[in-house]
Amino acid sequence: MTGTDRPIRVAVVDDQPLIRAGFSMVLAGQDDIEVVGEAENGQQALDLLDEVDADVVIMDVRMPVMDGIRATERLMRRDSPPGVLVLTTFDDDEDAFAALRAGAGGFLLKNAPADQVVHAIRVLAAGESVVAPRITRLLLDRVSDRLSPANGQSERLGLLTGREREVLGLVARGLSNAEIAAELYVAEATVKTHLGNLMAKLHLRDRAQAVVFAYESGLVRPSP
């Protein structure tokens, strides 16, 4: 259940009817999840979410009319956007990176076990990232030859205090709050405060997005 003791509302977006039906059937068997709608492409998903509220969207990557990456980007511009779990049949670093860059909270292959998908939905509904920062950094290192800083990201670093930049850099290295606290000789609660402040200033949803921002702003460089 969500914080309001209601089911997690999920929308399923995929261009293949059998895959949509399969996910909907699996999710219908969960007491704490409710499927609120289905769509066969990104544009239909945006139209659907104009009519119904969803906490989490299961989003295919490669679809006609509008793909899942573009649809995710559009969703992230809305007030209180849903968590997006990108699913793909392709084990492709570029797809995964594009999904995170667009604002997705995680990505899985379509052949992932049903319990893994259900767990990911619950994590996203709680406002967390499905992908650990260490995994995000490894992913970004693998696509580093195609990674160029995004326009304006380095300027946005100016919004942060020196300590907030330090915390962001350590998050991008994959450190936990406890590890950051030990590194900076401060209390873990202090790290949480800095992290919350910097994510609010930069409008970041979770730690995975914080890692992407750290790379795109030039604060962190890809590993050799």
Secondary structure, DSSP 8 states (H G I E B T S, - for coil): --TTSS-EEEEEE-S-HHHHHHHHHHHHT-TTEEEEEEESSHHHHHHHHHHS--SEEEEESS-SSS-HHHHHHHHHTSSS--EEEEEESS--HHHHHHHHHHT-SEEEETTS-HHHHHHHHHHHHTT--SS-HHHHHHHHHHTGGG----TTHHHHGGGS-HHHHHHHHHHHTT--HHHHHHHHTS-HHHHHHHHHHHHHHHT--SHHHHHHHHHHTTSS----
